[in-house]
Amino acid sequence: MADFKKEGNIDINQWRLFRNMFVAKFNTADADKNLFLSPAEFVTSMADIPVLTKTLADPIQQAQLLNDVSGRPDKEAATINFFEWMFIRQCAVAWSVGSGM
Ligand SMILES: [Ca+2]
């Protein structure tokens, strides 16, 4: 994903774009710095993704989204790690771009 020029490696500018788009966004949203995102932290991390606005505003749909990705249905375990968050974020960004939002 970071190698958007398809050169087989990434330069420092590509790394910084990737870092700003994903790593920094995750770290900023992780308010308690435990390297997991709670449902509230997750909502913060996705606030700039237009296609998820309605889903995240509905607590039931939000819980279903987190459960679908994490596979952990109970509320206490409804935190997601960076890998799980990356999957959602990549899909949401691609979905937004694809839908012209
Ligand atoms: Ca956290």
Backbone and ligand atoms as CSV (ligand in chain L), in Angstrom:
chain,resi,resn,atom,element,x,y,z
A,1,MET,N,N,0.822,-1.196,0.000
A,1,MET,CA,C,0.000,0.000,0.000
A,1,MET,C,C,0.864,1.257,0.000
A,2,ALA,N,N,1.938,1.254,0.794
A,2,ALA,CA,C,2.798,2.438,0.854
A,2,ALA,C,C,3.577,2.627,-0.435
A,3,ASP,N,N,3.863,1.516,-1.125
A,3,ASP,CA,C,4.629,1.567,-2.375
A,3,ASP,C,C,3.686,1.860,-3.540
A,4,PHE,N,N,3.092,3.039,-3.522
A,4,PHE,CA,C,2.085,3.343,-4.543
A,4,PHE,C,C,2.685,3.583,-5.925
A,5,LYS,N,N,3.998,3.774,-5.991
A,5,LYS,CA,C,4.661,3.911,-7.295
A,5,LYS,C,C,5.021,2.544,-7.874
A,6,LYS,N,N,4.803,1.474,-7.099
A,6,LYS,CA,C,5.098,0.086,-7.517
A,6,LYS,C,C,6.548,-0.083,-7.932
A,7,GLU,N,N,7.468,0.448,-7.084
A,7,GLU,CA,C,8.892,0.355,-7.369
A,7,GLU,C,C,9.559,-0.803,-6.634
A,8,GLY,N,N,8.827,-1.487,-5.794
A,8,GLY,CA,C,9.412,-2.586,-5.046
A,8,GLY,C,C,9.995,-2.174,-3.713
A,9,ASN,N,N,10.018,-0.911,-3.426
A,9,ASN,CA,C,10.414,-0.429,-2.110
A,9,ASN,C,C,9.769,0.941,-1.893
A,10,ILE,N,N,9.889,1.450,-0.691
A,10,ILE,CA,C,9.306,2.759,-0.406
A,10,ILE,C,C,10.406,3.742,-0.046
A,11,ASP,N,N,10.248,4.958,-0.488
A,11,ASP,CA,C,11.206,5.987,-0.095
A,11,ASP,C,C,10.661,6.694,1.148
A,12,ILE,N,N,11.435,7.630,1.668
A,12,ILE,CA,C,11.059,8.267,2.931
A,12,ILE,C,C,9.762,9.066,2.796
A,13,ASN,N,N,9.518,9.634,1.628
A,13,ASN,CA,C,8.269,10.379,1.442
A,13,ASN,C,C,7.051,9.461,1.436
A,14,GLN,N,N,7.196,8.295,0.788
A,14,GLN,CA,C,6.099,7.325,0.803
A,14,GLN,C,C,5.866,6.816,2.223
A,15,TRP,N,N,6.960,6.560,2.956
A,15,TRP,CA,C,6.813,6.114,4.340
A,15,TRP,C,C,6.074,7.171,5.164
A,16,ARG,N,N,6.457,8.441,4.983
A,16,ARG,CA,C,5.811,9.498,5.770
A,16,ARG,C,C,4.322,9.615,5.444
A,17,LEU,N,N,3.974,9.458,4.173
A,17,LEU,CA,C,2.559,9.477,3.809
A,17,LEU,C,C,1.815,8.331,4.485
A,18,PHE,N,N,2.416,7.137,4.427
A,18,PHE,CA,C,1.808,5.967,5.073
A,18,PHE,C,C,1.689,6.194,6.572
A,19,ARG,N,N,2.781,6.694,7.169
A,19,ARG,CA,C,2.780,6.929,8.610
A,19,ARG,C,C,1.702,7.942,9.002
A,20,ASN,N,N,1.616,9.038,8.262
A,20,ASN,CA,C,0.623,10.059,8.587
A,20,ASN,C,C,-0.803,9.541,8.401
A,21,MET,N,N,-0.998,8.718,7.378
A,21,MET,CA,C,-2.339,8.231,7.063
A,21,MET,C,C,-2.811,7.137,8.011
A,22,PHE,N,N,-1.859,6.340,8.509
A,22,PHE,CA,C,-2.263,5.184,9.319
A,22,PHE,C,C,-1.654,5.189,10.720
A,23,VAL,N,N,-0.352,5.154,10.841
A,23,VAL,CA,C,0.283,5.007,12.150
A,23,VAL,C,C,-0.043,6.193,13.061
A,24,ALA,N,N,0.145,7.400,12.560
A,24,ALA,CA,C,-0.122,8.583,13.381
A,24,ALA,C,C,-1.604,8.693,13.732
A,25,LYS,N,N,-2.459,8.348,12.782
A,25,LYS,CA,C,-3.906,8.413,13.025
A,25,LYS,C,C,-4.300,7.449,14.146
A,26,PHE,N,N,-3.745,6.225,14.110
A,26,PHE,CA,C,-4.021,5.234,15.158
A,26,PHE,C,C,-3.499,5.738,16.501
A,27,ASN,N,N,-2.258,6.191,16.531
A,27,ASN,CA,C,-1.650,6.634,17.789
A,27,ASN,C,C,-2.375,7.831,18.385
A,28,THR,N,N,-2.830,8.749,17.542
A,28,THR,CA,C,-3.565,9.913,18.043
A,28,THR,C,C,-4.897,9.493,18.657
A,29,ALA,N,N,-5.571,8.548,18.009
A,29,ALA,CA,C,-6.872,8.096,18.517
A,29,ALA,C,C,-6.732,7.257,19.789
A,30,ASP,N,N,-5.580,6.606,19.976
A,30,ASP,CA,C,-5.354,5.739,21.138
A,30,ASP,C,C,-5.072,6.602,22.365
A,31,ALA,N,N,-6.133,7.163,22.934
A,31,ALA,CA,C,-5.998,8.157,24.009
A,31,ALA,C,C,-5.309,7.602,25.243
A,32,ASP,N,N,-5.582,6.352,25.607
A,32,ASP,CA,C,-4.957,5.789,26.813
A,32,ASP,C,C,-3.631,5.077,26.515
A,33,LYS,N,N,-3.191,5.128,25.265
A,33,LYS,CA,C,-1.882,4.605,24.829
A,33,LYS,C,C,-1.662,3.141,25.221
A,34,ASN,N,N,-2.720,2.316,25.084
A,34,ASN,CA,C,-2.565,0.890,25.380
A,34,ASN,C,C,-2.397,0.054,24.099
A,35,LEU,N,N,-2.259,0.733,22.961
A,35,LEU,CA,C,-2.057,0.100,21.658
A,35,LEU,C,C,-3.269,-0.681,21.171
A,36,PHE,N,N,-4.428,-0.429,21.774
A,36,PHE,CA,C,-5.698,-0.954,21.302
A,36,PHE,C,C,-6.667,0.217,21.218
A,37,LEU,N,N,-7.644,0.110,20.324
A,37,LEU,CA,C,-8.662,1.155,20.255
A,37,LEU,C,C,-9.961,0.632,20.847
A,38,SER,N,N,-10.455,1.358,21.836
A,38,SER,CA,C,-11.778,1.079,22.394
A,38,SER,C,C,-12.799,1.552,21.362
A,39,PRO,N,N,-14.069,1.194,21.548
A,39,PRO,CA,C,-15.073,1.697,20.606
A,39,PRO,C,C,-15.051,3.229,20.481
A,40,ALA,N,N,-14.900,3.935,21.600
A,40,ALA,CA,C,-14.870,5.403,21.537
A,40,ALA,C,C,-13.637,5.899,20.786
A,41,GLU,N,N,-12.497,5.264,21.037
A,41,GLU,CA,C,-11.275,5.654,20.329
A,41,GLU,C,C,-11.395,5.331,18.837
A,42,PHE,N,N,-12.051,4.209,18.547
A,42,PHE,CA,C,-12.255,3.822,17.148
A,42,PHE,C,C,-13.076,4.877,16.408
A,43,VAL,N,N,-14.145,5.346,17.036
A,43,VAL,CA,C,-14.989,6.373,16.409
A,43,VAL,C,C,-14.159,7.621,16.107
A,44,THR,N,N,-13.327,8.022,17.067
A,44,THR,CA,C,-12.441,9.175,16.853
A,44,THR,C,C,-11.518,8.942,15.664
A,45,SER,N,N,-10.987,7.733,15.567
A,45,SER,CA,C,-10.018,7.434,14.499
A,45,SER,C,C,-10.638,7.429,13.108
A,46,MET,N,N,-11.951,7.239,13.038
A,46,MET,CA,C,-12.624,7.148,11.747
A,46,MET,C,C,-13.487,8.373,11.439
A,47,ALA,N,N,-13.377,9.407,12.250
A,47,ALA,CA,C,-14.242,10.576,12.084
A,47,ALA,C,C,-14.057,11.264,10.733
A,48,ASP,N,N,-12.913,11.062,10.111
A,48,ASP,CA,C,-12.655,11.713,8.823
A,48,ASP,C,C,-13.034,10.837,7.625
A,49,ILE,N,N,-13.705,9.727,7.870
A,49,ILE,CA,C,-14.105,8.824,6.791
A,49,ILE,C,C,-15.607,8.994,6.539
A,50,PRO,N,N,-15.987,9.696,5.472
A,50,PRO,CA,C,-17.407,10.023,5.256
A,50,PRO,C,C,-18.327,8.806,5.128
A,51,VAL,N,N,-17.860,7.719,4.524
A,51,VAL,CA,C,-18.764,6.579,4.311
A,51,VAL,C,C,-19.141,5.879,5.617
A,52,LEU,N,N,-18.420,6.140,6.695
A,52,LEU,CA,C,-18.733,5.494,7.970
A,52,LEU,C,C,-19.506,6.390,8.930
A,53,THR,N,N,-19.808,7.610,8.540
A,53,THR,CA,C,-20.436,8.564,9.448
A,53,THR,C,C,-21.735,8.022,10.051
A,54,LYS,N,N,-22.629,7.529,9.204
A,54,LYS,CA,C,-23.922,7.030,9.705
A,54,LYS,C,C,-23.755,5.766,10.534
A,55,THR,N,N,-22.889,4.871,10.100
A,55,THR,CA,C,-22.673,3.618,10.833
A,55,THR,C,C,-22.114,3.898,12.218
A,56,LEU,N,N,-21.151,4.794,12.312
A,56,LEU,CA,C,-20.517,5.075,13.594
A,56,LEU,C,C,-21.413,5.874,14.528
A,57,ALA,N,N,-22.383,6.590,13.975
A,57,ALA,CA,C,-23.293,7.371,14.815
A,57,ALA,C,C,-24.323,6.483,15.499
A,58,ASP,N,N,-24.528,5.284,14.993
A,58,ASP,CA,C,-25.500,4.346,15.561
A,58,ASP,C,C,-24.747,3.330,16.421
A,59,PRO,N,N,-24.955,3.329,17.746
A,59,PRO,CA,C,-24.193,2.424,18.622
A,59,PRO,C,C,-24.343,0.950,18.269
A,60,ILE,N,N,-25.509,0.553,17.797
A,60,ILE,CA,C,-25.716,-0.860,17.447
A,60,ILE,C,C,-24.901,-1.225,16.208
A,61,GLN,N,N,-24.984,-0.383,15.194
A,61,GLN,CA,C,-24.213,-0.651,13.971
A,61,GLN,C,C,-22.711,-0.570,14.233
A,62,GLN,N,N,-22.332,0.376,15.087
A,62,GLN,CA,C,-20.916,0.520,15.438
A,62,GLN,C,C,-20.411,-0.759,16.105
A,63,ALA,N,N,-21.185,-1.299,17.060
A,63,ALA,CA,C,-20.800,-2.534,17.745
A,63,ALA,C,C,-20.733,-3.700,16.767
A,64,GLN,N,N,-21.667,-3.751,15.825
A,64,GLN,CA,C,-21.656,-4.828,14.833
A,64,GLN,C,C,-20.410,-4.741,13.953
A,65,LEU,N,N,-20.050,-3.525,13.561
A,65,LEU,CA,C,-18.855,-3.337,12.738
A,65,LEU,C,C,-17.610,-3.826,13.474
A,66,LEU,N,N,-17.466,-3.415,14.740
A,66,LEU,CA,C,-16.302,-3.829,15.522
A,66,LEU,C,C,-16.287,-5.337,15.730
A,67,ASN,N,N,-17.452,-5.909,15.995
A,67,ASN,CA,C,-17.530,-7.357,16.191
A,67,ASN,C,C,-17.206,-8.105,14.908
A,68,ASP,N,N,-17.682,-7.614,13.776
A,68,ASP,CA,C,-17.399,-8.275,12.502
A,68,ASP,C,C,-15.901,-8.330,12.235
A,69,VAL,N,N,-15.190,-7.296,12.624
A,69,VAL,CA,C,-13.752,-7.247,12.365
A,69,VAL,C,C,-12.965,-7.987,13.437
A,70,SER,N,N,-13.334,-7.793,14.698
A,70,SER,CA,C,-12.548,-8.382,15.785
A,70,SER,C,C,-12.958,-9.815,16.101
A,71,GLY,N,N,-14.195,-10.176,15.821
A,71,GLY,CA,C,-14.684,-11.503,16.184
A,71,GLY,C,C,-14.854,-11.671,17.673
A,72,ARG,N,N,-14.914,-10.558,18.404
A,72,ARG,CA,C,-15.070,-10.608,19.855
A,72,ARG,C,C,-16.351,-9.875,20.222
A,73,PRO,N,N,-17.442,-10.624,20.445
A,73,PRO,CA,C,-18.742,-9.987,20.601
A,73,PRO,C,C,-18.988,-9.269,21.923
A,74,ASP,N,N,-18.270,-9.635,22.999
A,74,ASP,CA,C,-18.595,-8.971,24.262
A,74,ASP,C,C,-17.978,-7.582,24.309
A,75,LYS,N,N,-18.650,-6.708,25.007
A,75,LYS,CA,C,-18.278,-5.302,24.994
A,75,LYS,C,C,-16.878,-5.059,25.560
A,76,GLU,N,N,-16.503,-5.824,26.600
A,76,GLU,CA,C,-15.188,-5.629,27.206
A,76,GLU,C,C,-14.069,-5.942,26.215
A,77,ALA,N,N,-14.325,-6.916,25.341
A,77,ALA,CA,C,-13.292,-7.305,24.387
A,77,ALA,C,C,-13.431,-6.574,23.063
A,78,ALA,N,N,-14.310,-5.587,23.017
A,78,ALA,CA,C,-14.587,-4.900,21.752
A,78,ALA,C,C,-13.517,-3.876,21.399
A,79,THR,N,N,-12.302,-4.116,21.853
A,79,THR,CA,C,-11.205,-3.268,21.427
A,79,THR,C,C,-10.558,-3.920,20.212
A,80,ILE,N,N,-9.939,-3.125,19.376
A,80,ILE,CA,C,-9.274,-3.687,18.203
A,80,ILE,C,C,-7.813,-3.269,18.209
A,81,ASN,N,N,-6.983,-4.145,17.652
A,81,ASN,CA,C,-5.559,-3.845,17.584
A,81,ASN,C,C,-5.246,-3.113,16.270
A,82,PHE,N,N,-3.974,-2.773,16.088
A,82,PHE,CA,C,-3.587,-1.989,14.910
A,82,PHE,C,C,-3.882,-2.739,13.620
A,83,PHE,N,N,-3.610,-4.031,13.560
A,83,PHE,CA,C,-3.852,-4.816,12.347
A,83,PHE,C,C,-5.344,-4.789,11.977
A,84,GLU,N,N,-6.191,-5.015,12.972
A,84,GLU,CA,C,-7.636,-5.009,12.719
A,84,GLU,C,C,-8.092,-3.622,12.274
A,85,TRP,N,N,-7.551,-2.607,12.934
A,85,TRP,CA,C,-7.911,-1.232,12.585
A,85,TRP,C,C,-7.457,-0.901,11.170
A,86,MET,N,N,-6.242,-1.358,10.790
A,86,MET,CA,C,-5.729,-1.106,9.434
A,86,MET,C,C,-6.662,-1.686,8.379
A,87,PHE,N,N,-7.188,-2.890,8.645
A,87,PHE,CA,C,-8.095,-3.528,7.689
A,87,PHE,C,C,-9.333,-2.642,7.477
A,88,ILE,N,N,-9.926,-2.191,8.564
A,88,ILE,CA,C,-11.128,-1.349,8.450
A,88,ILE,C,C,-10.786,-0.033,7.752
A,89,ARG,N,N,-9.691,0.570,8.163
A,89,ARG,CA,C,-9.318,1.885,7.620
A,89,ARG,C,C,-9.027,1.800,6.108
A,90,GLN,N,N,-8.299,0.768,5.702
A,90,GLN,CA,C,-8.015,0.608,4.277
A,90,GLN,C,C,-9.309,0.428,3.482
A,91,CYS,N,N,-10.187,-0.419,3.987
A,91,CYS,CA,C,-11.471,-0.638,3.299
A,91,CYS,C,C,-12.272,0.656,3.238
A,92,ALA,N,N,-12.312,1.379,4.361
A,92,ALA,CA,C,-13.107,2.603,4.409
A,92,ALA,C,C,-12.537,3.677,3.478
A,93,VAL,N,N,-11.213,3.800,3.448
A,93,VAL,CA,C,-10.588,4.779,2.541
A,93,VAL,C,C,-10.867,4.394,1.089
A,94,ALA,N,N,-10.690,3.112,0.757
A,94,ALA,CA,C,-10.937,2.660,-0.611
A,94,ALA,C,C,-12.412,2.851,-0.981
A,95,TRP,N,N,-13.286,2.558,-0.030
A,95,TRP,CA,C,-14.722,2.704,-0.247
A,95,TRP,C,C,-15.055,4.187,-0.490
A,96,SER,N,N,-14.457,5.062,0.299
A,96,SER,CA,C,-14.695,6.499,0.137
A,96,SER,C,C,-14.208,6.993,-1.216
A,97,VAL,N,N,-12.994,6.587,-1.582
A,97,VAL,CA,C,-12.439,7.015,-2.867
A,97,VAL,C,C,-13.276,6.461,-4.000
A,98,GLY,N,N,-13.634,5.182,-3.897
A,98,GLY,CA,C,-14.420,4.536,-4.947
A,98,GLY,C,C,-15.803,5.132,-5.136
A,99,SER,N,N,-16.363,5.629,-4.048
A,99,SER,CA,C,-17.710,6.210,-4.131
A,99,SER,C,C,-17.675,7.719,-4.379
A,100,GLY,N,N,-16.472,8.272,-4.496
A,100,GLY,CA,C,-16.334,9.694,-4.786
A,100,GLY,C,C,-16.582,10.605,-3.614
A,101,MET,N,N,-16.541,10.070,-2.374
A,101,MET,CA,C,-16.775,10.915,-1.197
A,101,MET,C,C,-15.503,11.590,-0.738
L,1,CA,CA,CA,-6.616,2.672,23.670
